[in-house]
Amino acid sequence: PVGVVDSGVDAGHPELAGRVRPGRDVVGGGGATADLAGHGTFVAALVSGIDGNGAGGRGVAGATPIIPVRVTVGGSISSADLAAGIVAAVDAGARVVNLSLGGPGFSELERSAIDYALARDVVVVASAGNEGDAGNPLIYPAAYVGGEDGGWGPGLSVAATDPLDRPVAFSTSNRFVTVAAPGAGLECGDGVYSAIPVGAASLWPGQCAPVFAAPAHGPGRYAYGEGTSFSAPLVAGTAALVRQARPSLRAEQVAHIVRRTARQTVGAGWNPRTGA
C-alpha cells in the first residue's frame, strides 16, 4: 500500500474504484478523506489509476492500494499536521509514503515523523520542489530523505523532467535529488495527465491547464498538471512495485534499487538536476 499524505482522495472516482482503503483525516479528525482540492486524487491516480476501464489513463503501479491521509483541505499545511499525517499513514499500514509537498523549513516534529516512518521500514518519497527558478532553496522533507550527491539515502527526492526527459526550470535542483520523473509539458495545455474530483476543476484554471470530462475521457474528471508533486508519485509507485517483487528488501534497499536502475538522460552519472 502507498500512503498519500495530501489533500485527501476521491475514493469514488472511476479511475480509483476499489483501490482506496480507509484513511485518516488529520485536519478534522476521523476517517473522512474526501478531496476538496484535487491534488491528492491527481497524485493517487498516478500511482494506482485503473488500466483498461475505458476511462482516463493508468497508474504506474497496477492494483496497488492507496491509503489516503488528509493533511489539508486546500491551503497551507502546518508542521504538526504534516507530522501527524506521516505517522498516521505508517500506522494505517503504508509500506511506501508519498509526500507531494514541502517547504524551506523543517521542524523537529517533521523530522521525528520521517524518522518514525524510516524506523518502521517504510519508503519515503518526496517531491524535490518547484522553486528552481525562484531562488532554488532546499525544500524539505525531500532534502532530508534524498542521499547526498547520488549516494545512499533513507528515501527518495524526486525532481521533474519534460516529455523529452530534460530537466525543467521550475524543478528544484540540489545535491539531495535522487532521481527525476515526468512532471512537465512541452507547451501550453499539456503535462502529466491524471484524475481529479468533480469539484476540483477550479484548481486547473485557464487554457494551459485543461480539464477533461465525460464522455470523451470516460466517466469522472481528468486534467493535465505540472510540478514535482506529480513526479514523486510515479516514483512512489515504482517503489511499491519493487516491494511487491522483493518483499524481503528493507526500505533503504528499495530506494537504492530505484536509484541505481534509473536511466540518466543528462550526461553520465548523477547530477543535481535529474539525480541518477
FENFENQUI-V788028 format. One record per run of one state. SS is the DSSP state (helix for helix, strand for strand, loop for the rest). FROM is the first residue (numbers start at 1). TO is the last residue. Records with the same first field share a line. If there is no record, write none. Layout:
# FENFENQUI-V788028
SS: FROM-TO, FROM-TO
This chain:
# FENFENQUI-V788028
loop: 1-1, 7-19, 26-38, 49-65, 71-78, 92-95, 100-102, 104-107, 120-122, 128-139, 141-141, 146-147, 151-155, 162-166, 168-178, 183-191, 197-197, 204-210, 214-220, 226-227, 246-250, 261-270, 272-274, 276-276
strand: 2-6, 20-25, 66-70, 96-99, 103-103, 123-127, 140-140, 156-161, 167-167, 179-182, 192-196, 211-213, 221-225, 271-271, 275-275
helix: 39-48, 79-91, 108-119, 142-145, 148-150, 198-203, 228-245, 251-260
